[in-house]
Amino acid sequence: MKILNFLKCFSALILLCMAAHGNDLEAVDGANVRVLHQKDGSKSIFTRSPDNLVLTKKTYTPAGNLSMRTIYKMDRSGNPISCNIFDGQDQRLFKVSYGYHKTTGQLLKERMYDARVRRTDPNTGEEMPIQVLVYLYDAEGNRSAPIVYNLLPGRTFEETFGVKSSSLESNPFQDSPSP
């Protein structure tokens, strides 16, 4: 039994070391892994924890290099409540919080903060986001495109960050086959 536990720990350590050095194994879709291939040849690998409370998204360039890693903390309903965004060199760039309507559970706001430079409101001393996304819903409950308040002067969000939003457009594990 001790040898079996040792082998499991050793295997996990090897996988962690490989991931730390950018040598991810080719992921295969399964109960806790989804691979999405984009038209430009890049891919995203989503991995969720067995308890569904952590979702990790790794984005790779068409050449196979890790370009971004996002770690989402999820609520029991599968909605992201926060995330941390790292570049391909594992430097933490941004942190994001998500706000939901108390009754409907619909996503209302997404607040993105610069993880490298703390920006504070001079009047309150509270940390200020660098961007806020606000979502509206129609009578049928369909979410609008985000209303974006970019608090960094001179550039759009997409120009600054290379993507339109850090929110999950859909849950990659929704309607997944049972293990």
Order of alpha helices (4+ residues) and beta strands (2+ residues): alpha-beta-beta-beta-beta-beta-beta-beta-beta-beta-alpha
